[in-house]
């Protein structure tokens, strides 16, 4: 539903402003590497120092007024697996990951649970949820914690934050702490890129991503956006949030690889001339997986909200084609059903 996506982008954003490779050998020049560590805030606003936003509100209008080359008349096919979430209250033998929908995953590592970009609500501001959440929000245990990538409405849902247990801990990029505290969530830790926090046995690291931020109550780029690395000591989880493809993935692989599970966005990517800066397509997501030196990839950010031109269920097929074209191992690139629980191999 392009009109809904336009309103999402316009309301959550008053817009002012890969090629194929092989695993582990993508070169990153010293200037590129340095840009990932460069200052990224000026005049109260954050920016990507390696590449500034290169589109405008005029581009948004151009997109909305242009014809869509995709036929979206067919109802989307999104697999759903029944899951009451009861297992989250117990102790996992090793670790598992459940796709709740869109960018929300529940990671159950031994006795601990953490969520990524928790969104259990009915809408992402305007676009309506197409498939119910894969587990009930009531099944999230009180000792869980969550990582949040940025403030866009399909990733940060006020209703979900207020409905989830008040005892949960929240890890957020700079500029979002007060938003959570205003909703009575005081266990909130703000981090800048490359900063880490400790929670029990977990080391939680905030990492750069290529995106932007905006909500009705927050101005353009007044809060930061990020990816996350969550290291349990036994397993490493990478969560990309929302991002375009960039050289940061190769640097993360160099510094933190090998990574056990990379949760990467594969949907909401067309048209490329407009979405390419901020959203990877499936081929780019697969290249990011290789750059990260990850063992397994879970494709997310599809099948839940109709945000862009392509059908919401196209991404898995496009990912499979990209993996086959690159001669990759399809068993390492996973597309879960909503509610499906996958065991992380030992």
Wavefront OBJ file of the C-alpha trace (Angstrom):
o trace
v 0.000 0.000 0.000
v 2.174 2.828 -1.317
v 0.022 5.621 0.065
v 0.355 4.193 3.560
v 4.083 3.819 3.097
v 4.285 7.412 1.925
v 2.467 8.634 5.017
v 4.761 6.518 7.172
v 7.796 8.003 5.534
v 6.403 11.510 5.552
v 5.187 11.398 9.143
v 8.087 9.440 10.530
v 10.281 11.487 8.274
v 9.881 15.010 7.153
v 12.546 14.378 4.654
v 15.102 17.139 4.543
v 17.414 15.580 3.918
v 26.819 -4.692 -4.321
v 27.912 -6.057 -5.900
v 28.567 -9.794 -5.316
v 31.766 -10.718 -3.481
v 33.270 -13.621 -1.619
v 33.229 -14.418 2.038
v 35.701 -12.557 4.225
v 37.822 -10.926 1.505
v 36.026 -7.645 0.826
v 38.708 -4.954 1.094
v 38.089 -1.855 3.211
v 40.452 1.045 2.643
v 41.872 2.977 5.554
v 39.803 6.111 4.747
v 36.661 3.961 4.641
v 37.537 2.319 7.937
v 38.328 5.675 9.543
v 34.966 7.072 8.467
v 33.219 4.486 10.646
v 34.914 5.953 13.721
v 34.600 9.621 12.741
v 32.459 12.229 14.561
v 28.842 11.876 13.478
v 26.945 14.709 15.147
v 26.854 18.404 14.428
v 24.359 21.138 15.256
v 22.357 18.734 17.387
v 21.796 16.298 14.517
v 23.431 12.975 13.687
v 24.725 11.985 10.258
v 26.586 9.178 8.491
v 30.144 10.504 8.047
v 30.956 8.202 5.117
v 27.897 9.262 3.093
v 25.315 11.916 3.815
v 21.650 11.420 2.984
v 21.283 11.945 -0.739
v 17.516 12.226 -1.184
v 14.902 14.840 -0.344
v 11.182 15.398 0.124
v 11.002 16.071 -3.624
v 12.348 12.545 -4.176
v 9.581 11.165 -1.963
v 6.988 12.928 -4.105
v 8.660 11.675 -7.272
v 8.454 8.112 -5.958
v 4.796 8.412 -5.030
v 3.857 9.925 -8.378
v 5.744 7.338 -10.432
v 4.154 4.050 -11.582
v 4.867 0.878 -9.645
v 6.367 -1.818 -11.896
v 5.225 -4.580 -9.525
v 1.837 -6.281 -9.595
v 0.576 -6.358 -6.007
v -2.924 -7.616 -6.718
v -2.201 -11.104 -5.347
v -2.646 -11.516 -1.572
v 0.782 -12.027 0.031
v 1.768 -15.490 1.198
v 3.494 -15.390 4.591
v 3.980 -18.661 6.445
v 2.746 -18.705 10.051
v 3.746 -21.229 12.731
v 1.588 -21.471 15.852
v 3.597 -20.477 18.932
v 2.182 -19.520 22.343
v 5.589 -18.273 23.529
v 5.466 -20.465 26.646
v 8.987 -21.780 26.080
v 10.437 -18.320 26.731
v 9.676 -18.764 30.426
v 11.988 -21.787 30.669
v 15.649 -22.492 30.025
v 16.772 -23.205 26.479
v 19.208 -26.094 26.088
v 21.500 -23.843 24.050
v 19.879 -21.038 22.088
v 16.972 -20.409 19.743
v 15.596 -17.525 17.701
v 11.888 -16.914 17.033
v 10.645 -14.517 14.378
v 7.836 -12.411 15.814
v 7.436 -10.413 12.599
v 9.120 -7.561 10.712
v 12.312 -6.662 12.646
v 11.196 -8.269 15.914
v 12.952 -11.468 16.926
v 13.038 -13.177 20.305
v 16.434 -14.671 21.131
v 16.357 -17.299 23.898
v 19.919 -18.014 25.009
v 19.995 -20.558 27.849
v 17.920 -18.851 30.577
v 17.958 -15.367 29.068
v 15.697 -13.681 26.518
v 16.210 -10.545 24.475
v 14.061 -8.908 21.810
v 15.074 -6.902 18.769
v 13.053 -3.787 17.855
v 9.949 -5.061 19.704
v 6.800 -4.310 17.704
v 3.608 -6.158 18.630
v 1.224 -3.355 17.650
v -1.498 -3.195 15.010
v 0.082 -0.447 12.920
v 3.394 1.170 12.040
v 1.795 4.604 12.412
v -0.235 4.237 9.169
v 0.448 0.826 7.531
v -1.599 -1.948 9.129
v -0.030 -5.169 10.322
v -0.688 -7.960 7.798
v 0.118 -10.950 10.042
v -0.393 -11.166 13.832
v 2.741 -11.258 16.007
v 4.366 -14.674 16.133
v 4.102 -14.890 19.933
v 1.785 -13.098 22.388
v 3.300 -10.012 23.964
v 2.267 -11.437 27.358
v 4.706 -14.338 26.880
v 7.767 -12.078 27.122
v 9.328 -12.802 30.545
v 9.951 -9.950 33.020
v 13.708 -10.525 33.035
v 14.032 -9.978 29.263
v 15.877 -7.067 27.704
v 15.553 -5.385 24.326
v 17.769 -3.669 21.776
v 16.322 -0.848 19.657
v 17.913 0.276 16.391
v 16.163 3.612 15.781
v 12.929 5.524 16.218
v 10.954 4.862 13.015
v 7.432 3.616 13.633
v 7.929 0.142 12.183
v 10.796 -0.411 14.652
v 9.813 1.556 17.764
v 6.194 1.103 18.818
v 5.003 3.056 21.859
v 2.142 0.648 22.602
v 4.543 -2.314 22.674
v 7.009 -0.535 24.949
v 4.248 0.347 27.411
v 2.684 -3.151 27.245
v 5.914 -5.115 27.740
v 7.052 -5.806 31.337
v 8.096 -2.650 33.184
v 11.080 -4.587 34.561
v 12.638 -5.057 31.115
v 15.948 -3.423 30.271
v 16.310 -1.334 27.118
v 19.445 -0.589 25.074
v 18.995 2.308 22.693
v 21.096 4.669 20.556
v 21.849 8.217 21.699
v 18.863 10.520 21.928
v 16.217 7.922 22.783
v 16.699 7.540 26.549
v 14.320 10.322 27.521
v 11.629 8.903 25.226
v 11.682 5.653 27.216
v 11.900 7.337 30.622
v 8.858 9.453 29.752
v 6.981 6.160 29.449
v 8.127 4.901 32.838
v 10.930 2.714 31.482
v 13.867 3.697 33.664
v 16.108 0.691 32.970
v 17.354 2.245 29.749
v 20.942 2.536 28.560
v 21.887 4.968 25.777
v 24.969 4.128 23.740
v 26.924 5.789 20.967
v 28.502 3.867 18.108
v 31.282 1.540 19.319
v 30.245 1.828 22.965
v 29.410 -1.313 24.960
v 27.412 -2.116 28.070
v 27.385 -5.221 30.236
v 24.215 -7.012 31.316
v 25.048 -10.147 33.239
v 27.024 -12.372 30.889
v 26.085 -10.304 27.819
v 28.264 -7.652 26.209
v 25.986 -5.366 24.199
v 27.724 -3.172 21.604
v 26.207 -0.342 19.579
v 27.521 -0.218 16.002
v 27.144 2.118 13.010
v 24.451 1.626 10.405
v 23.518 3.602 7.288
v 20.113 5.045 8.067
v 18.407 8.101 9.624
v 15.760 8.957 12.208
v 12.513 10.903 12.598
v 9.284 10.727 14.612
v 6.479 13.224 15.065
v 7.850 14.071 18.512
v 11.518 14.051 17.421
v 13.119 16.100 14.683
v 15.098 14.829 11.724
v 18.158 12.920 12.928
v 17.898 14.214 16.505
v 18.399 10.643 17.739
v 20.971 8.156 16.488
v 20.407 4.896 14.568
v 22.504 1.773 14.947
v 23.105 -1.947 14.617
v 23.845 -4.176 17.620
v 26.226 -6.972 18.528
v 25.095 -9.061 21.494
v 27.780 -11.434 22.799
v 26.717 -13.987 25.420
v 30.241 -15.313 25.844
v 29.188 -18.482 24.020
v 27.403 -17.001 21.006
v 27.486 -13.740 19.062
v 24.341 -12.223 17.582
v 24.365 -9.363 15.093
v 21.183 -7.336 14.550
v 21.357 -4.852 11.688
v 18.143 -2.947 12.390
v 17.476 -0.816 9.314
v 20.349 -0.003 6.984
v 21.627 0.381 3.489
v 24.610 -1.691 2.416
v 27.932 -0.105 3.370
v 31.523 -0.976 4.236
v 30.735 -1.209 7.942
v 29.786 -4.878 7.595
v 33.307 -5.809 6.519
v 34.749 -3.906 9.473
v 32.365 -5.629 11.886
v 33.407 -8.996 10.465
v 37.062 -8.066 10.888
v 36.619 -6.933 14.484
v 33.993 -9.343 15.792
v 33.815 -12.300 13.431
v 33.012 -15.079 13.284
v 29.430 -14.260 14.277
v 26.973 -17.050 15.029
v 23.717 -15.432 13.880
v 23.270 -12.332 11.692
v 19.735 -10.918 11.658
v 19.596 -8.866 8.472
v 16.814 -6.926 6.702
v 15.819 -8.265 3.299
v 12.557 -6.384 2.572
v 11.233 -2.868 1.827
v 13.823 -2.137 -0.860
v 12.092 -0.915 -4.056
v 12.569 1.362 -5.936
v 16.344 1.176 -5.550
v 16.982 4.772 -6.617
v 15.034 5.921 -3.552
v 15.433 3.052 -1.076
v 19.020 2.059 -1.793
v 20.579 4.488 0.674
v 18.510 3.310 3.626
v 17.404 -0.294 2.883
v 19.377 -3.231 1.527
v 17.906 -5.486 -1.117
v 18.240 -9.279 -0.610
v 21.438 -9.540 -2.680
v 23.066 -6.803 -0.625
v 21.900 -8.454 2.584
v 23.551 -11.683 1.503
v 26.770 -9.811 0.786
v 26.540 -8.212 4.234
v 26.204 -11.719 5.708
v 29.407 -12.740 3.948
v 31.185 -9.560 5.026
v 30.214 -10.223 8.641
v 31.811 -13.693 8.552
v 28.595 -15.039 10.032
v 27.676 -18.703 10.314
v 23.952 -18.208 9.758
v 21.730 -15.435 8.468
v 18.087 -14.817 9.356
v 16.259 -12.592 6.880
v 13.819 -10.181 8.527
v 12.094 -6.832 7.806
v 9.574 -8.322 5.359
v 6.101 -9.857 5.311
v 4.548 -7.737 8.055
v 4.011 -4.145 6.875
v 3.502 -3.049 3.271
v 6.003 -0.199 3.059
v 7.474 -0.075 -0.450
v 6.861 -0.998 -4.088
v 7.686 -4.707 -4.111
v 5.185 -7.301 -2.831
v 5.740 -7.907 0.863
v 6.459 -11.621 0.261
v 8.948 -11.198 -2.604
v 12.105 -10.867 -0.488
v 12.569 -14.576 0.395
v 12.438 -15.574 -3.270
v 14.881 -12.806 -4.205
v 17.226 -13.895 -1.415
v 17.187 -17.510 -2.603
v 18.010 -16.338 -6.129
v 20.894 -14.175 -4.855
v 22.366 -17.069 -2.853
v 22.084 -19.437 -5.809
v 23.661 -16.895 -8.183
v 26.599 -16.464 -5.790
v 26.994 -20.218 -5.403
v 26.298 -19.927 -1.676
v 25.115 -22.477 0.859
v 21.331 -22.049 1.118
v 21.233 -23.930 4.431
v 23.009 -20.995 6.094
v 20.472 -18.377 4.960
v 17.199 -18.772 6.829
v 13.771 -17.325 6.207
v 11.531 -18.212 9.132
v 7.773 -18.303 9.297
v 6.088 -15.876 11.668
v 6.213 -17.621 15.047
v 8.796 -20.152 13.889
v 11.496 -21.089 16.401
v 14.952 -22.047 15.087
v 17.659 -23.698 17.193
v 21.121 -22.168 16.883
v 23.504 -25.032 16.030
v 26.178 -25.830 18.591
l 1 2 3 4 5 6 7 8 9 10 11 12 13 14 15 16 17
l 18 19 20 21 22 23 24 25 26 27 28 29 30 31 32 33 34 35 36 37 38 39 40 41 42 43 44 45 46 47 48 49 50 51 52 53 54 55 56 57 58 59 60 61 62 63 64 65 66 67 68 69 70 71 72 73 74 75 76 77 78 79 80 81 82 83 84 85 86 87 88 89 90 91 92 93 94 95 96 97 98 99 100 101 102 103 104 105 106 107 108 109 110 111 112 113 114 115 116 117 118 119 120 121 122 123 124 125 126 127 128 129 130 131 132 133 134 135 136 137 138 139 140 141 142 143 144 145 146 147 148 149 150 151 152 153 154 155 156 157 158 159 160 161 162 163 164 165 166 167 168 169 170 171 172 173 174 175 176 177 178 179 180 181 182 183 184 185 186 187 188 189 190 191 192 193 194 195 196 197 198 199 200 201 202 203 204 205 206 207 208 209 210 211 212 213 214 215 216 217 218 219 220 221 222 223 224 225 226 227 228 229 230 231 232 233 234 235 236 237 238 239 240 241 242 243 244 245 246 247 248 249 250 251 252 253 254 255 256 257 258 259 260 261 262 263 264 265 266 267 268 269 270 271 272 273 274 275 276 277 278 279 280 281 282 283 284 285 286 287 288 289 290 291 292 293 294 295 296 297 298 299 300 301 302 303 304 305 306 307 308 309 310 311 312 313 314 315 316 317 318 319 320 321 322 323 324 325 326 327 328 329 330 331 332 333 334 335 336 337 338 339 340 341 342 343 344 345 346
